[in-house]
Amino acid sequence: MTKSFIHFTSVSIFAARKSTRIKMIRLNKIYLLFSTLAFSGISLFSQTDGYVGDAVSGEKLWVSNNCGSCHQVYKKAVGPALKGVQDRHSVEWIVKWVQNNEALRKSGDAEALAIYEEYAGAAMNLFPNLTAPNIIDILAYIESVPDPATAVAAGPTAQGPADEDNTTVFFLLTLVVIFAIIYLLLGKVKKSLLRSVIEKEAGSEDSFAPKGIAKYLPSSWASMNPVILSLSVTTIIGLFGFSFLYWFGMNKIGVQQGYAPTQPIAYSHALHAGELKIDCKYCHSTVEVSKSASIPSLNTCMNCHKGVQASEKYGGETSPEIKKIYAALDYDPERPAGKEFGNNPKPIRWVRIHNLPDHAYFNHSQHVKVAGLECQQCHGPIEKMEVVQQWSTLQMGWCIDCHRNRGVDTDKNNYYEALHAKAKADLKENGNQSKFYGPDGNVKITPAMNGGLECAKCHY
């Protein structure tokens, strides 16, 4: 039946008047043009050209590359204040400056030389590891930072990192839907023209009209064998479904990024680590000598809170959170000296936030003591968090990226002295491979060169 319909249609079209055939040809060209535009539009927006920075990723890069050690957003520090830097320089220039400002100066660039002279020849570090999108993300973060002079004082929320900007994805999906509708409408028009040709040349074609779902599809699909059409649609839906399940399984299952549970005592890192600038290692005292950073005991809290009780926030009365510490220790400051602690202490049931799988091994002391990493490298801006959250994904790929890209300060770290010396010698023997050289011209050793990618390091 289907073959007869196709044959009859072909004969009818060629028998139609020349003007009708010309209209059909023009329509086919328009039809093809819209289909091409749909796919080329998607391709265009998938390129890095016109890339819109992601402030969330930019903040992570700002922390991981220690940008804040030399720059502040609103105040001049070692380097200039960076708010509005895009108004002073083009994005292309900023990318070149950050990646290799030395080469930019040597090229005779006037802006680069002016900055170098302004800061009395103090050269900025080179960051060849940062790609153009990375730097645009950092610029987006800089522009997103509110002015502390006008911003309303409020601590970070407990919802975790802000959701990624989905504007581009939404735009692309909208574009696909629009072109799909145009595609279907053009198919409908084409089918109507085909019907008019058939009716003029051979009478009614009701007996050949598509049935069921086929009548809502473009004519090229409607004429397909129903079995082939069903298999095609099922295959397409299956591929989309499988792709989504694969993506979800790889990126969401077991990943608790943003997890910020309510703790039995509302301890504020923003107050203690941020405002009061208490060193993280004072409370997490085993972080340099043990696999675990340890949960501080309440006795550590009492080192301060035996004396620090009253709070302006509560009208000079003891804070409710401090009272929870006292209750857990069965401590009463009103009791006679030496008898403040009772005999009925109760443990605090803290909720674990960062929880690696059982088959993954991680040692805090090796990263903090040996590698010299700051807490913020993995835990984000902990000194700004009212409620602690899991900042990083803690996925294996995230760890591997760090091992591949982060340089080891071999001058201040003699823990792997022999391995560092061997790696440097091997690299020099293999020629001047620029990617292994740091900003100072010395060989850049990464954890990956010290066996940081060996499976048994974390999965023995």
ROZAPA-556999 format. One record per residue (C-alpha): residue in one letter; x, y, z. Coordinates in steps of 0.25 Angstrom, whole numbers. Each point is the difference from the previous one (the first is absolute). Layout:
+---------+-------+-------+-------+
! residuo !  east ! north !    up !
+---------+-------+-------+-------+
!       a !     X !     Y !     Z !
...
+---------+-------+-------+-------+
END
This chain:
+---------+-------+-------+-------+
! residuo !  east ! north !    up !
+---------+-------+-------+-------+
!       m !     0 !     0 !     0 !
!       t !    11 !    10 !     4 !
!       k !     8 !    -3 !   -13 !
!       s !   -12 !     2 !    -8 !
!       f !    -3 !    13 !     6 !
!       i !    15 !     5 !    -2 !
!       h !    -1 !    -4 !   -15 !
!       f !   -13 !     6 !    -2 !
!       t !     5 !    13 !     7 !
!       s !    12 !     1 !    -9 !
!       v !    -7 !    -2 !   -13 !
!       s !   -11 !    10 !     5 !
!       i !    11 !    11 !     3 !
!       f !     7 !    -2 !   -13 !
!       a !   -13 !     1 !    -7 !
!       a !    -4 !    13 !     7 !
!       r !     1 !    13 !    -6 !
!       k !    14 !     7 !    -1 !
!       s !    -4 !    11 !     9 !
!       t !    -4 !    -9 !    11 !
!       r !    13 !    -8 !    -1 !
!       i !     8 !    13 !     1 !
!       k !    -7 !     3 !    13 !
!       m !     3 !   -13 !     6 !
!       i !    15 !     1 !    -4 !
!       r !     0 !    14 !     7 !
!       l !    -7 !    -5 !    12 !
!       n !    10 !   -12 !     1 !
!       k !    11 !    10 !     0 !
!       i !    -6 !     9 !    11 !
!       y !    -2 !   -13 !     8 !
!       l !    14 !    -4 !    -2 !
!       l !     5 !    14 !     4 !
!       f !    -8 !     0 !    14 !
!       s !     6 !   -14 !     3 !
!       t !    14 !     4 !    -3 !
!       l !    -2 !    13 !     8 !
!       a !    -5 !    -8 !    12 !
!       f !    12 !    -9 !     0 !
!       s !    10 !    11 !    -3 !
!       g !    -6 !     9 !    11 !
!       i !     3 !   -11 !    10 !
!       s !    14 !    -2 !    -5 !
!       l !     3 !    15 !     1 !
!       f !    -4 !     1 !    14 !
!       s !     8 !   -12 !     4 !
!       q !    13 !     7 !    -3 !
!       t !     7 !     8 !    10 !
!       d !    -2 !    13 !    -8 !
!       g !   -10 !     8 !     7 !
!       y !     3 !    -8 !    13 !
!       v !    -8 !     6 !    12 !
!       g !     8 !    -2 !    13 !
!       d !    -5 !    -8 !    11 !
!       a !     2 !     7 !    14 !
!       v !    -1 !   -13 !     8 !
!       s !    12 !    -6 !    -8 !
!       g !     7 !    13 !     0 !
!       e !     0 !     1 !    16 !
!       k !     6 !   -14 !     0 !
!       l !    11 !     3 !    -9 !
!       w !     2 !    13 !     8 !
!       v !     2 !    -8 !    12 !
!       s !     8 !   -12 !    -6 !
!       n !    10 !    10 !    -7 !
!       n !     2 !     8 !    12 !
!       c !    -5 !    13 !    -7 !
!       g !    -3 !     6 !    13 !
!       s !    14 !     0 !     5 !
!       c !     3 !    12 !    -9 !
!       h !   -13 !     6 !    -4 !
!       q !   -13 !     4 !     7 !
!       v !   -12 !     4 !    -8 !
!       y !    -3 !    14 !     6 !
!       k !    13 !     3 !     6 !
!       k !    14 !     2 !    -5 !
!       a !     9 !   -11 !     6 !
!       v !    13 !    -5 !    -5 !
!       g !    -6 !     2 !   -14 !
!       p !   -11 !     9 !    -4 !
!       a !   -15 !    -1 !     4 !
!       l !    -7 !    -9 !   -11 !
!       k !   -14 !     6 !     0 !
!       g !    -3 !     6 !   -14 !
!       v !    13 !    -6 !    -6 !
!       q !    -8 !    -3 !   -13 !
!       d !    -3 !    15 !    -1 !
!       r !    15 !     3 !     0 !
!       h !     5 !   -11 !    -9 !
!       s !    -6 !   -10 !   -10 !
!       v !    -3 !   -14 !     3 !
!       e !    10 !    -5 !   -10 !
!       w !    11 !     9 !     6 !
!       i !    -4 !    -5 !    14 !
!       v !     2 !   -15 !    -5 !
!       k !    13 !     3 !    -6 !
!       w !     5 !     8 !    13 !
!       v !    -4 !   -11 !     9 !
!       q !     5 !   -12 !    -8 !
!       n !    14 !     7 !    -3 !
!       n !     1 !    14 !     4 !
!       e !    15 !    -1 !    -2 !
!       a !    -1 !    -3 !   -15 !
!       l !   -10 !    11 !    -1 !
!       r !    10 !    10 !     6 !
!       k !    11 !    -5 !   -10 !
!       s !    -9 !     2 !   -12 !
!       g !     0 !    15 !     4 !
!       d !   -15 !     1 !     4 !
!       a !    -2 !    14 !     6 !
!       e !   -11 !    -4 !    10 !
!       a !     9 !   -12 !     5 !
!       l !    12 !     9 !     2 !
!       a !    -8 !    11 !     7 !
!       i !    -5 !    -9 !    10 !
!       y !    14 !    -6 !     2 !
!       e !     6 !    14 !     2 !
!       e !   -11 !     4 !    10 !
!       y !     3 !   -12 !     9 !
!       a !    15 !     3 !     0 !
!       g !     4 !   -12 !    -8 !
!       a !    -8 !   -10 !     8 !
!       a !    -4 !   -11 !   -10 !
!       m !   -13 !    -7 !     2 !
!       n !     1 !   -16 !     0 !
!       l !    -3 !    -7 !   -13 !
!       f !   -12 !    -9 !    -1 !
!       p !     1 !    -8 !   -13 !
!       n !    -8 !   -11 !     6 !
!       l !   -13 !     9 !    -1 !
!       t !    -7 !     0 !   -13 !
!       a !    -8 !    11 !    -6 !
!       p !   -13 !    -5 !     6 !
!       n !     6 !    -2 !    13 !
!       i !     4 !    15 !     1 !
!       i !   -13 !     4 !    -5 !
!       d !    -6 !    -7 !    11 !
!       i !     9 !     7 !    10 !
!       l !    -4 !    13 !    -6 !
!       a !   -15 !    -4 !     2 !
!       y !     3 !    -3 !    14 !
!       i !     7 !    14 !     2 !
!       e !   -12 !     7 !    -5 !
!       s !   -10 !    -8 !     8 !
!       v !     7 !     4 !    13 !
!       p !    -9 !    10 !     8 !
!       d !     6 !    13 !     5 !
!       p !     2 !    -3 !    15 !
!       a !    -2 !    15 !     2 !
!       t !   -15 !    -1 !    -5 !
!       a !    -3 !   -15 !     1 !
!       v !    -9 !    -5 !    11 !
!       a !     7 !    -8 !    11 !
!       a !    -5 !   -14 !    -2 !
!       g !     7 !   -13 !     2 !
!       p !     1 !   -11 !   -12 !
!       t !   -12 !    -8 !    -1 !
!       a !    -1 !   -15 !     3 !
!       q !    -4 !    -4 !   -14 !
!       g !    14 !    -2 !    -5 !
!       p !     6 !     6 !   -13 !
!       a !    -9 !     8 !    -9 !
!       d !    -6 !    -8 !   -11 !
!       e !     7 !     1 !   -13 !
!       d !    -5 !    11 !   -10 !
!       n !    -9 !    -8 !    -9 !
!       t !    -4 !    12 !    -9 !
!       t !     8 !    -5 !   -12 !
!       v !    -6 !   -14 !     1 !
!       f !   -14 !     6 !     1 !
!       f !     3 !     8 !   -12 !
!       l !     5 !   -12 !    -8 !
!       l !   -12 !    -8 !     4 !
!       t !   -10 !    11 !    -3 !
!       l !     7 !     1 !   -14 !
!       v !    -1 !   -15 !    -2 !
!       v !   -15 !     1 !     3 !
!       i !    -2 !    12 !    -9 !
!       f !     7 !    -7 !   -12 !
!       a !    -7 !   -13 !     3 !
!       i !   -14 !     7 !    -1 !
!       i !     4 !     7 !   -13 !
!       y !     5 !   -13 !    -5 !
!       l !   -13 !    -7 !     3 !
!       l !    -8 !    12 !    -6 !
!       l !     8 !     0 !   -13 !
!       g !    -3 !   -15 !    -1 !
!       k !   -14 !     3 !     2 !
!       v !     0 !    10 !   -11 !
!       k !     8 !    -9 !    -9 !
!       k !   -10 !   -11 !     2 !
!       s !   -12 !     9 !    -3 !
!       l !     7 !     4 !   -13 !
!       l !     2 !   -14 !    -3 !
!       r !   -15 !    -3 !     2 !
!       s !    -4 !    11 !    -9 !
!       v !     9 !    -5 !   -11 !
!       i !    -6 !   -14 !     2 !
!       e !   -14 !     5 !     0 !
!       k !     1 !     8 !   -13 !
!       e !     7 !   -11 !    -7 !
!       a !    -6 !   -13 !     5 !
!       g !   -12 !     4 !     9 !
!       s !    -1 !    -2 !    15 !
!       e !    11 !    -7 !     7 !
!       d !    -8 !    -3 !    13 !
!       s !     3 !   -15 !    -1 !
!       f !    15 !     3 !     0 !
!       a !     0 !    10 !    12 !
!       p !     9 !    -3 !    11 !
!       k !    -6 !    -6 !    12 !
!       g !     2 !     1 !    15 !
!       i !    13 !     7 !     5 !
!       a !     5 !     1 !   -14 !
!       k !   -10 !    11 !    -4 !
!       y !     7 !     9 !    10 !
!       l !    14 !    -2 !    -5 !
!       p !     6 !     6 !   -12 !
!       s !    -3 !    -6 !   -13 !
!       s !    14 !    -7 !    -2 !
!       w !    -3 !    -7 !    13 !
!       a !   -14 !    -3 !    -2 !
!       s !     3 !    -8 !   -13 !
!       m !     9 !    -9 !     8 !
!       n !    -4 !   -14 !     3 !
!       p !    -7 !     0 !    14 !
!       v !     9 !   -11 !     5 !
!       i !    13 !     8 !    -4 !
!       l !    -6 !    13 !     5 !
!       s !    -3 !    -6 !    14 !
!       l !    14 !    -6 !     1 !
!       s !     6 !    13 !    -3 !
!       v !    -8 !     8 !    10 !
!       t !     2 !   -11 !    11 !
!       t !    15 !     0 !    -3 !
!       i !     1 !    16 !     0 !
!       i !    -7 !     0 !    14 !
!       g !     8 !   -12 !     5 !
!       l !    13 !     7 !    -4 !
!       f !    -4 !    13 !     7 !
!       g !    -5 !    -8 !    12 !
!       f !    13 !    -8 !     1 !
!       s !     9 !    13 !    -1 !
!       f !    -8 !     7 !    11 !
!       l !     1 !   -12 !     9 !
!       y !    15 !    -1 !    -3 !
!       w !     2 !    15 !     3 !
!       f !    -8 !    -1 !    13 !
!       g !     8 !   -13 !     5 !
!       m !    13 !     7 !    -3 !
!       n !    -3 !    14 !     6 !
!       k !   -11 !    -2 !    10 !
!       i !     0 !   -13 !     7 !
!       g !     8 !     0 !    12 !
!       v !     4 !    15 !    -2 !
!       q !    -4 !     9 !    12 !
!       q !     5 !    13 !    -4 !
!       g !    -7 !    11 !     7 !
!       y !    -4 !    -9 !    11 !
!       a !    -2 !     8 !    13 !
!       p !    -7 !    -7 !    11 !
!       t !    -5 !     7 !    13 !
!       q !     9 !    -3 !    11 !
!       p !    -3 !    -2 !    15 !
!       i !     8 !    13 !     3 !
!       a !    -1 !    11 !   -10 !
!       y !    15 !     2 !    -1 !
!       s !     4 !    12 !    -9 !
!       h !    13 !    -1 !    -8 !
!       a !    -3 !    14 !    -5 !
!       l !     1 !     5 !    14 !
!       h !    11 !    -8 !     5 !
!       a !     9 !    -3 !   -12 !
!       g !    -4 !    13 !    -7 !
!       e !    -2 !    11 !     9 !
!       l !     8 !    -5 !    12 !
!       k !    10 !    -6 !    -9 !
!       i !     2 !   -13 !     8 !
!       d !    10 !    -9 !    -7 !
!       c !    -7 !   -13 !    -5 !
!       k !    11 !    -8 !     6 !
!       y !    -3 !     5 !    14 !
!       c !   -13 !    -8 !     0 !
!       h !     3 !   -10 !   -10 !
!       s !    13 !    -4 !     7 !
!       t !     3 !   -13 !    -7 !
!       v !    -1 !     5 !   -14 !
!       e !    15 !     0 !    -1 !
!       v !     4 !   -13 !     6 !
!       s !   -12 !    -9 !    -3 !
!       k !    -9 !    -5 !   -11 !
!       s !   -12 !     7 !     6 !
!       a !    -1 !    15 !     3 !
!       s !    -8 !    -5 !    13 !
!       i !   -12 !     7 !     6 !
!       p !     4 !     9 !    11 !
!       s !    -4 !    -4 !    14 !
!       l !    -9 !     9 !     8 !
!       n !    11 !     2 !     9 !
!       t !     7 !     8 !   -11 !
!       c !   -12 !     9 !     0 !
!       m !     1 !     2 !    15 !
!       n !    14 !     5 !    -2 !
!       c !    -7 !    13 !    -4 !
!       h !   -14 !    -1 !     5 !
!       k !     3 !    -2 !    14 !
!       g !     2 !    15 !     0 !
!       v !    -7 !     4 !   -13 !
!       q !   -15 !    -1 !     4 !
!       a !    -8 !    12 !    -2 !
!       s !    -4 !     5 !   -14 !
!       e !    -4 !    13 !    -5 !
!       k !   -10 !    -7 !    -9 !
!       y !    -7 !    -5 !    11 !
!       g !     0 !    12 !     9 !
!       g !    12 !    -4 !     8 !
!       e !    -6 !   -14 !     4 !
!       t !     7 !   -13 !    -3 !
!       s !    -2 !    -4 !   -15 !
!       p !   -10 !   -12 !    -1 !
!       e !    11 !    -7 !    -8 !
!       i !    10 !     1 !    11 !
!       k !   -10 !    -5 !    10 !
!       k !    -1 !   -13 !    -9 !
!       i !    15 !    -2 !     2 !
!       y !    -2 !     2 !    15 !
!       a !   -12 !    -9 !     1 !
!       a !     8 !   -11 !    -8 !
!       l !    12 !     1 !    10 !
!       d !   -10 !     1 !    12 !
!       y !     7 !    13 !     3 !
!       d !    -6 !    11 !     9 !
!       p !     9 !    13 !     2 !
!       e !    -9 !     3 !    12 !
!       r !     5 !   -12 !     8 !
!       p !    12 !     2 !     9 !
!       a !    14 !     1 !    -5 !
!       g !     5 !   -14 !    -4 !
!       k !   -13 !    -6 !    -1 !
!       e !    -6 !     7 !   -12 !
!       f !     0 !   -14 !    -8 !
!       g !   -10 !   -10 !     4 !
!       n !     0 !   -15 !    -1 !
!       n !   -10 !    -1 !   -12 !
!       p !     6 !     4 !   -13 !
!       k !    -7 !    -3 !   -13 !
!       p !     8 !    -1 !   -14 !
!       i !    -4 !     9 !   -11 !
!       r !    -5 !    -8 !   -12 !
!       w !     6 !     8 !   -11 !
!       v !    -4 !    -3 !   -15 !
!       r !    11 !    -4 !    -9 !
!       i !     0 !     9 !   -12 !
!       h !    12 !    -5 !    -9 !
!       n !    -1 !   -15 !    -2 !
!       l !     9 !    -7 !   -10 !
!       p !    -4 !   -14 !    -4 !
!       d !     6 !   -11 !     8 !
!       h !     9 !    -5 !   -11 !
!       a !     7 !    14 !    -1 !
!       y !    12 !     4 !     9 !
!       f !     3 !    14 !     3 !
!       n !    11 !     5 !    10 !
!       h !    -2 !    14 !     5 !
!       s !    15 !     1 !     5 !
!       q !     6 !    -3 !   -13 !
!       h !    -8 !    11 !    -7 !
!       v !     1 !    10 !    11 !
!       k !    14 !    -2 !     6 !
!       v !     7 !    -6 !   -12 !
!       a !    -7 !     7 !   -11 !
!       g !    -3 !    13 !     7 !
!       l !   -14 !     1 !    -4 !
!       e !    -9 !    10 !     6 !
!       c !   -14 !    -5 !     5 !
!       q !    -7 !     9 !   -10 !
!       q !     6 !    -8 !   -11 !
!       c !   -10 !   -12 !     2 !
!       h !   -10 !     7 !    10 !
!       g !    -2 !    13 !    -7 !
!       p !    -1 !    13 !     7 !
!       i !    -2 !    -6 !    13 !
!       e !     2 !    13 !     8 !
!       k !   -12 !     6 !    -7 !
!       m !   -10 !   -12 !     4 !
!       e !   -10 !     2 !    10 !
!       v !    -5 !   -15 !    -2 !
!       v !    11 !    -9 !    -6 !
!       q !    -3 !    -7 !   -13 !
!       q !     8 !    -9 !    -9 !
!       w !     6 !    10 !   -10 !
!       s !     7 !   -10 !   -10 !
!       t !    -5 !   -12 !    -7 !
!       l !    10 !    -9 !     6 !
!       q !    -1 !    -9 !   -12 !
!       m !    12 !    -7 !    -5 !
!       g !     2 !     9 !   -13 !
!       w !     0 !    12 !     9 !
!       c !    12 !    -6 !     8 !
!       i !     7 !    -5 !   -12 !
!       d !    -1 !    14 !    -7 !
!       c !     7 !     6 !    12 !
!       h !    11 !   -11 !     0 !
!       r !     3 !     3 !   -14 !
!       n !     0 !    15 !     0 !
!       r !     4 !     5 !    14 !
!       g !    15 !     3 !     1 !
!       v !     8 !    -5 !    12 !
!       d !     9 !    10 !     7 !
!       t !    12 !    -8 !     0 !
!       d !     9 !    11 !     6 !
!       k !    -8 !     0 !    13 !
!       n !    -4 !   -15 !     0 !
!       n !    11 !   -10 !     1 !
!       y !    -9 !   -12 !     4 !
!       y !     2 !    -6 !   -14 !
!       e !    13 !     6 !    -3 !
!       a !     6 !   -12 !    -7 !
!       l !   -13 !    -1 !    -9 !
!       h !     1 !    14 !    -3 !
!       a !    14 !     0 !    -4 !
!       k !    -2 !   -12 !    -9 !
!       a !   -13 !     6 !    -6 !
!       k !     8 !    13 !    -4 !
!       a !    12 !    -8 !    -6 !
!       d !   -10 !    -9 !    -8 !
!       l !    -7 !    12 !    -6 !
!       k !    13 !     7 !    -3 !
!       e !     5 !   -12 !    -7 !
!       n !   -13 !    -1 !    -8 !
!       g !     2 !    14 !    -5 !
!       n !    -6 !    14 !     3 !
!       q !   -15 !    -4 !     1 !
!       s !    -6 !    14 !     4 !
!       k !   -12 !    -5 !     7 !
!       f !     9 !    -6 !    11 !
!       y !     6 !    13 !     3 !
!       g !    -6 !    10 !    10 !
!       p !     0 !    16 !    -1 !
!       d !    14 !     1 !     6 !
!       g !     6 !    -9 !   -11 !
!       n !     2 !   -12 !     9 !
!       v !    -5 !   -14 !    -2 !
!       k !   -15 !    -1 !     5 !
!       i !    -2 !   -13 !     8 !
!       t !   -14 !    -4 !     1 !
!       p !    -6 !   -11 !    10 !
!       a !    -2 !    -8 !   -13 !
!       m !    15 !    -2 !    -2 !
!       n !     1 !    -5 !    15 !
!       g !   -10 !   -11 !    -3 !
!       g !   -12 !     8 !     3 !
!       l !    -8 !    -7 !   -11 !
!       e !     3 !   -14 !     4 !
!       c !   -12 !    -8 !     4 !
!       a !     6 !    -6 !    12 !
!       k !     2 !    14 !     6 !
!       c !   -14 !     1 !     4 !
!       h !    -6 !   -13 !    -3 !
!       y !     9 !   -10 !     7 !
+---------+-------+-------+-------+
END
